[in-house]
């Protein structure tokens, strides 16, 4: 029998925990840093409202309707072999690829947790912290061994099932993470020289907005919320049809997700400008800024440990969601037992993590289309596969499911807040046209 969430809070916390994860604390900051700060933030928030919310409702509602993972669910709604089932395969592939390099990032996090606990960063200059980061990421065996720690933890959590594993884990740690980030943001914005970072982050310079910026914001929105990843569909499939309020609960999920992204920027960017670090430092942004932030304050080692512990928890919540989405599909499509599906999926992800790990060291000279292997995997999974998945989902609603059926399904169980007919041109026209224009413009 398929499990269900024990209650609304469990669904909200687990889904928000998946959405928040590293996508908002690690990836949002460096993507915003590479794309103009305030200009990117403005475009990102606009896309969340106009594209992210409607498509999240689509995926979660379809999951609840079919009570299945995305591949089996779309087969139920159409037929086996239908081209629309490719949405599920694309999402499963994207989740697998993203999880492959997430293991590397989580390896960095665990390494930093242990380095901070031993006082490695005490008294270091910004240049020395940058060198320490470079030395770590270019040591593939060290990173790989650290990445096996989250592998074991995710196997344990997902192996315990929905209520005793994923839901219990998320309900406890999500509120702690939110409170810690708010405290850090207050501290960061009061640093000497932080105001320049605040202005850079909050004041949009629209001359920086290009089609590439919009594609990055679109990919980040899909990445963060879980659109096109099969995760929103999978988590929605664990909702009880008769007593869930998808409109309200989904709004809470996206509000928490967006709030954490915004607050993470307020933690990172004021600190960067206060310590003279370039916001375009790429994926290492978090790992360079945070040691600088904590070192000068009393008890900095303790607060650094708490911060990286909570970021590790956020990363694990994302990892759990990605793995659960893949495992649910492997279990249903190939009729494997859950434990077999779990170990097989994780083994594939571990093997696929190796190119990303090596791309920061021995394989740093290997490039595809001018990108390192890690950058290429991140771009293809986050900007190509998720964007195509979002486009196909919107086309499915417009031409197959029809907006009226979408509205009826999403509003099932809704009380005060409901999806109205005003969403029809957004879902059936604006979203698909926007995605096509942005995607084709970037390809050209």
LUMPATOR-520175 format. One record per residue (C-alpha): residue number from 1; z, y, x. Coordinates in Angstrom, 3 decimals, m for minus. Last residue first. Layout:
<sites>
   pos         pz         py         px
   NUM          Z          Y          X
...
</sites>
This chain:
<sites>
   pos         pz         py         px
   444    m30.872     30.538     20.773
   443    m27.892     28.205     20.376
   442    m25.577     31.160     19.821
   441    m27.767     32.672     17.111
   440    m28.186     29.248     15.479
   439    m24.401     28.795     15.188
   438    m23.632     32.280     13.895
   437    m26.465     32.292     11.350
   436    m25.794     28.706     10.184
   435    m22.033     29.267      9.849
   434    m22.517     32.503      7.910
   433    m25.077     30.993      5.536
   432    m22.837     27.972      4.844
   431    m19.745     30.135      4.217
   430    m21.372     32.911      2.148
   429    m23.367     30.771     m0.271
   428    m21.603     27.853     m1.980
   427    m18.008     28.437     m0.917
   426    m17.894     32.253     m0.967
   425    m20.232     32.520     m3.971
   424    m17.904     30.194     m5.928
   423    m14.543     31.638     m4.817
   422    m14.566     34.247     m7.604
   421    m14.552     31.317    m10.048
   420    m10.796     30.940     m9.476
   419     m8.591     28.929     m7.140
   418     m5.038     28.936     m8.468
   417     m1.621     30.442     m7.676
   416      0.812     30.239    m10.577
   415      0.988     26.532    m11.352
   414     m1.222     24.201     m9.323
   413     m0.920     20.457    m10.074
   412     m4.698     19.951    m10.095
   411     m6.119     23.336     m9.055
   410     m7.930     21.818     m6.057
   409     m9.547     19.132     m8.205
   408    m10.753     21.487    m10.947
   407    m12.079     24.062     m8.471
   406    m13.982     21.418     m6.503
   405    m15.420     19.941     m9.690
   404    m16.648     23.398    m10.758
   403    m18.011     24.085     m7.246
   402    m20.369     21.129     m7.195
   401    m19.575     17.785     m5.491
   400    m23.160     17.318     m4.339
   399    m25.001     20.583     m3.610
   398    m22.441     23.320     m2.960
   397    m19.441     21.125     m2.143
   396    m21.449     18.951      0.269
   395    m23.019     22.063      1.809
   394    m19.529     23.459      2.558
   393    m18.482     20.159      4.138
   392    m21.718     19.982      6.152
   391    m21.152     23.470      7.585
   390    m17.521     22.747      8.476
   389    m18.552     19.536     10.251
   388    m21.298     21.372     12.146
   387    m18.757     23.980     13.273
   386    m16.250     21.289     14.235
   385    m18.847     19.362     16.259
   384    m20.284     22.428     18.038
   383    m17.489     24.889     18.816
   382    m14.374     22.771     19.336
   381    m15.795     19.370     20.320
   380    m18.838     20.601     22.258
   379    m17.034     23.551     23.858
   378    m13.893     21.612     24.845
   377    m15.957     18.718     26.211
   376    m18.141     21.155     28.220
   375    m15.158     23.095     29.543
   374    m13.481     19.858     30.654
   373    m16.672     18.562     32.282
   372    m17.161     21.864     34.108
   371    m19.697     24.206     32.538
   370    m23.101     25.467     33.715
   369    m25.071     23.340     31.262
   368    m23.149     20.276     32.473
   367    m21.249     20.677     35.738
   366    m19.821     18.507     38.510
   365    m18.366     20.686     41.305
   364    m14.823     20.372     39.923
   363    m15.166     16.586     40.146
   362    m12.518     16.043     42.845
   361    m10.054     18.477     41.238
   360    m10.085     20.338     37.919
   359    m12.926     18.183     36.554
   358    m10.943     15.048     37.475
   357     m8.506     15.571     34.591
   356    m11.312     16.276     32.125
   355    m13.253     13.189     33.309
   354    m10.082     10.996     33.011
   353     m9.151     11.958     29.447
   352    m11.858      9.675     28.030
   351     m9.991      6.606     29.306
   350     m6.751      7.807     27.689
   349     m8.540      8.548     24.403
   348    m10.118      5.071     24.310
   347     m6.713      3.449     24.936
   346     m5.154      5.584     22.183
   345     m7.704      4.425     19.625
   344     m7.290      0.754     20.572
   343     m3.486      0.971     20.525
   342     m3.393      2.623     17.105
   341     m6.069      0.463     15.503
   340     m4.288     m2.689     16.692
   339     m0.986     m1.373     15.299
   338     m2.608     m0.521     11.962
   337     m4.300     m3.917     11.553
   336     m8.055     m3.765     11.902
   335    m10.348     m3.537      8.892
   334    m13.144     m1.808     10.857
   333    m13.589      1.132      8.490
   332    m10.053      1.386      7.100
   331     m8.024      0.874     10.294
   330    m10.441      2.835     12.489
   329    m10.394      5.695      9.982
   328     m6.600      5.861      9.684
   327     m6.271      5.556     13.479
   326     m8.564      8.539     14.096
   325     m6.736     10.876     11.716
   324     m3.335      9.587     12.923
   323     m4.324     10.255     16.543
   322     m5.290     13.854     15.810
   321     m2.179     14.491     13.722
   320      0.169     12.931     16.300
   319     m1.466     14.941     19.066
   318     m0.960     18.165     17.138
   317      2.703     17.332     16.568
   316      3.003     16.266     20.227
   315      1.647     19.618     21.377
   314      4.170     21.460     19.233
   313      6.963     19.296     20.687
   312      5.698     19.992     24.213
   311      5.643     23.700     23.359
   310      9.260     23.306     22.223
   309     10.294     21.660     25.493
   308      8.342     24.286     27.411
   307     10.327     27.032     25.728
   306     13.715     25.339     26.057
   305     13.126     24.639     29.751
   304     12.065     28.223     30.369
   303     15.137     29.468     28.512
   302     17.391     27.346     30.745
   301     15.590     28.328     33.945
   300     15.703     32.003     32.977
   299     19.483     31.970     32.537
   298     19.613     35.645     33.444
   297     16.112     37.163     33.210
   296     13.708     37.669     36.120
   295     12.117     34.181     36.067
   294     11.449     33.899     32.338
   293      8.293     35.954     31.800
   292      6.695     35.157     35.147
   291      7.136     31.424     34.451
   290      5.507     32.060     31.026
   289      2.405     33.958     32.167
   288      0.912     31.482     34.653
   287      1.154     28.282     32.606
   286      0.152     30.016     29.367
   285     m2.974     31.548     30.913
   284     m4.106     28.387     32.718
   283     m6.881     27.719     30.173
   282     m8.652     30.987     31.080
   281     m7.308     33.833     33.238
   280     m9.135     36.434     31.129
   279     m5.889     38.210     30.196
   278     m5.621     39.323     33.865
   277     m2.045     39.233     35.182
   276     m0.315     42.487     36.148
   275      3.229     41.393     35.332
   274      3.754     43.659     32.307
   273      0.117     43.177     31.304
   272      0.526     39.418     31.106
   271      3.938     39.651     29.413
   270      2.517     41.870     26.658
   269     m0.291     39.286     26.252
   268      1.675     36.026     26.032
   267      4.529     36.406     23.541
   266      2.693     38.726     21.162
   265     m0.293     36.380     21.289
   264      1.982     33.483     20.372
   263      3.212     35.560     17.418
   262     m0.327     35.869     16.017
   261     m1.112     32.168     16.446
   260      2.268     31.268     14.942
   259      1.648     33.491     11.920
   258     m1.805     31.976     11.396
   257     m0.448     28.426     11.249
   256      2.502     29.374      9.057
   255      0.188     31.157      6.600
   254     m2.289     28.256      6.723
   253      0.348     25.662      5.830
   252      1.997     27.891      3.226
   251     m1.361     28.490      1.531
   250     m1.987     24.744      1.517
   249      1.339     24.219     m0.254
   248      0.484     26.794     m2.909
   247     m3.059     25.572     m3.579
   246     m2.289     21.874     m3.064
   245      0.510     21.630     m5.595
   244      1.419     17.938     m5.532
   243      3.007     15.938     m8.338
   242      0.407     13.676     m9.966
   241     m2.041     13.088     m7.144
   240      0.558     12.066     m4.600
   239     m0.384     13.468     m1.211
   238     m1.109     11.030      1.639
   237     m4.865     11.642      1.354
   236     m4.284     15.332      2.098
   235     m3.000     14.377      5.564
   234     m6.218     12.441      6.194
   233     m8.565     15.152      4.873
   232     m6.699     17.852      6.826
   231     m6.954     15.616      9.927
   230    m10.624     14.621      9.656
   229    m11.361     17.122     12.438
   228    m13.973     19.152     10.545
   227    m11.336     21.633      9.471
   226     m8.047     21.079     11.310
   225     m6.468     24.487     10.761
   224     m6.412     25.306     14.470
   223     m9.728     23.797     15.534
   222    m11.547     25.176     12.483
   221    m10.129     28.642     13.140
   220    m10.779     28.329     16.897
   219    m14.386     27.270     16.295
   218    m14.977     30.210     13.970
   217    m13.320     32.608     16.407
   216    m15.439     31.235     19.271
   215    m18.573     31.480     17.110
   214    m17.679     35.066     16.164
   213    m17.116     36.039     19.796
   212    m20.439     34.412     20.789
   211    m22.186     36.371     18.062
   210    m20.818     39.478     19.753
   209    m17.735     41.634     19.217
   208    m16.687     43.571     22.337
   207    m18.022     46.896     20.991
   206    m15.562     46.331     18.140
   205    m12.607     47.254     20.350
   204     m9.745     46.015     18.201
   203     m6.257     47.460     18.708
   202     m3.651     44.691     18.395
   201     m4.003     42.725     21.639
   200     m4.996     45.550     23.996
   199     m2.386     47.816     22.380
   198      0.344     45.191     22.820
   197     m0.753     44.517     26.401
   196     m0.559     48.215     27.301
   195      2.850     48.384     25.631
   194      4.227     45.628     27.861
   193      4.578     47.894     30.899
   192      8.344     47.439     31.077
   191      9.231     44.406     28.937
   190     10.245     45.069     25.304
   189      7.195     43.302     23.810
   188      8.077     40.090     25.658
   187     11.700     39.886     24.470
   186     10.790     40.287     20.798
   185      7.953     37.761     21.217
   184     10.341     35.277     22.848
   183     12.777     35.494     19.913
   182      9.922     34.983     17.421
   181      8.617     32.020     19.433
   180     12.035     30.343     19.429
   179     12.483     30.752     15.664
   178      9.074     29.200     14.898
   177      9.660     26.241     17.237
   176     13.064     25.478     15.718
   175     11.582     25.525     12.185
   174      8.875     22.989     13.227
   173     11.197     20.576     15.078
   172     13.114     18.861     12.270
   171     10.559     18.563      9.499
   170      7.835     17.535     11.963
   169      9.622     14.471     13.406
   168     10.760     13.226     10.006
   167      7.246     13.520      8.584
   166      5.381     11.869     11.471
   165      7.701      8.935     12.144
   164      9.959      7.664      9.373
   163      7.817      9.033      6.543
   162      4.295      8.412      7.872
   161      4.480      5.363     10.105
   160      6.763      4.337     12.966
   159      3.731      3.563     15.145
   158      2.635      7.197     14.906
   157      5.909      8.307     16.538
   156      6.120      5.545     19.183
   155      2.457      5.668     20.200
   154      2.740      9.447     20.351
   153      5.741      9.209     22.699
   152      4.057      6.657     25.011
   151      0.868      8.720     25.295
   150      2.959     11.873     25.751
   149      4.500     10.299     28.905
   148      1.171      8.881     30.166
   147     m0.059     12.449     30.708
   146      2.455     12.884     33.571
   145      0.841      9.977     35.421
   144     m2.650     11.437     34.872
   143     m1.582     14.900     36.060
   142     m0.091     13.498     39.290
   141     m3.148     11.299     39.907
   140     m5.564     14.164     39.289
   139     m3.999     16.742     41.663
   138     m6.244     19.804     41.094
   137     m4.254     20.795     38.005
   136     m0.997     20.890     39.980
   135     m2.232     22.778     43.039
   134     m3.905     25.405     40.843
   133     m0.695     25.949     38.868
   132      1.369     26.280     42.038
   131     m1.188     28.751     43.419
   130     m0.966     30.866     40.256
   129      2.835     30.857     40.527
   128      2.566     31.936     44.173
   127      0.250     34.821     43.229
   126      2.643     35.950     40.479
   125      5.491     35.995     43.002
   124      8.021     33.190     43.110
   123     11.757     33.877     43.048
   122     12.579     30.763     41.017
   121      9.387     28.890     40.110
   120     10.420     25.462     41.431
   119     13.932     25.658     39.968
   118     14.269     21.893     39.508
   117     14.240     22.110     35.695
   116     11.218     24.444     35.897
   115      9.207     21.846     37.818
   114     10.189     19.097     35.357
   113      9.053     21.080     32.327
   112      5.975     22.245     34.215
   111      4.902     18.645     34.835
   110      5.522     17.809     31.170
   109      3.319     20.707     30.128
   108      0.537     19.855     32.597
   107      0.472     16.274     31.255
   106      0.288     17.731     27.753
   105     m2.828     19.621     28.850
   104     m4.349     16.396     30.208
   103     m3.524     14.483     27.025
   102     m5.087     17.324     25.049
   101     m8.275     16.591     27.039
   100     m8.779     13.216     25.354
    99     m7.276     14.414     22.073
    98    m10.114     16.897     21.675
    97    m12.694     14.182     22.299
    96    m11.108     11.756     19.826
    95    m10.632     14.425     17.131
    94    m14.258     15.543     17.535
    93    m15.522     11.946     17.245
    92    m13.444     11.378     14.109
    91    m14.689     14.635     12.610
    90    m18.334     13.835     13.369
    89    m17.918     10.344     11.892
    88    m16.336     11.736      8.747
    87    m18.974     14.394      8.216
    86    m21.579     11.681      8.911
    85    m20.494     10.198      5.566
    84    m22.676     12.884      3.971
    83    m25.770     11.097      5.277
    82    m24.958      8.215      2.901
    81    m24.792      4.860      4.667
    80    m22.048      3.534      2.414
    79    m22.167      5.482     m0.834
    78    m21.198      8.890     m2.233
    77    m17.588      9.611     m3.246
    76    m16.239      6.239     m2.141
    75    m18.199      6.420      1.129
    74    m16.786      9.912      1.615
    73    m13.267      8.508      1.314
    72    m13.956      5.598      3.658
    71    m15.075      8.013      6.366
    70    m12.446     10.706      5.634
    69     m9.373      8.502      5.430
    68     m8.405      7.390      1.956
    67     m6.501      8.468     m1.166
    66     m9.912      9.518     m2.601
    65     m8.767     12.565     m4.585
    64     m6.005     13.563     m2.172
    63     m8.410     13.415      0.776
    62    m11.046     15.354     m1.146
    61     m8.438     17.992     m2.011
    60     m7.269     18.262      1.614
    59    m10.837     18.677      2.872
    58    m11.954     21.219      0.272
    57     m8.694     23.192      0.330
    56     m9.024     23.556      4.102
    55    m12.585     24.746      3.519
    54    m11.475     27.558      1.164
    53     m8.631     28.689      3.474
    52    m10.605     28.667      6.722
    51    m13.734     30.489      5.601
    50    m12.934     33.890      4.093
    49     m9.246     34.206      4.965
    48     m9.225     32.408      8.335
    47    m12.565     34.023      9.234
    46    m11.142     37.523      8.736
    45     m8.065     36.655     10.809
    44    m10.282     35.398     13.662
    43    m12.564     38.454     13.575
    42     m9.581     40.809     13.858
    41     m7.891     38.717     16.580
    40    m11.143     38.572     18.587
    39    m11.506     42.354     18.546
    38     m7.819     42.769     19.419
    37     m8.045     40.552     22.496
    36    m11.558     40.921     23.922
    35    m13.010     37.424     23.972
    34    m11.637     35.670     27.067
    33     m8.052     36.604     26.252
    32     m8.491     35.535     22.631
    31     m9.740     32.140     23.878
    30     m6.804     31.972     26.330
    29     m4.198     32.796     23.715
    28     m5.646     30.690     20.895
    27     m5.873     27.584     23.115
    26     m2.247     27.402     24.312
    25      0.107     28.408     21.494
    24     m2.261     28.248     18.528
    23     m4.282     25.116     19.234
    22     m1.421     23.655     21.247
    21      0.400     22.775     18.050
    20      0.021     25.003     15.013
    19     m2.347     22.949     12.853
    18     m0.533     19.653     13.407
    17      2.819     21.292     12.761
    16      1.409     23.039      9.692
    15      0.277     19.658      8.369
    14      3.604     17.990      9.187
    13      5.728     20.902      7.919
    12      3.771     21.433      4.696
    11      3.444     17.721      3.875
    10      7.140     17.042      4.558
     9      8.198     20.111      2.593
     8      6.208     18.885     m0.419
     7      8.049     15.576     m0.574
     6      8.342     12.006      0.700
     5      4.699     12.096      1.792
     4      2.773      9.080      0.637
     3      2.092      5.659      2.196
     2     m0.896      3.485      1.301
     1      0.000      0.000      0.000
</sites>
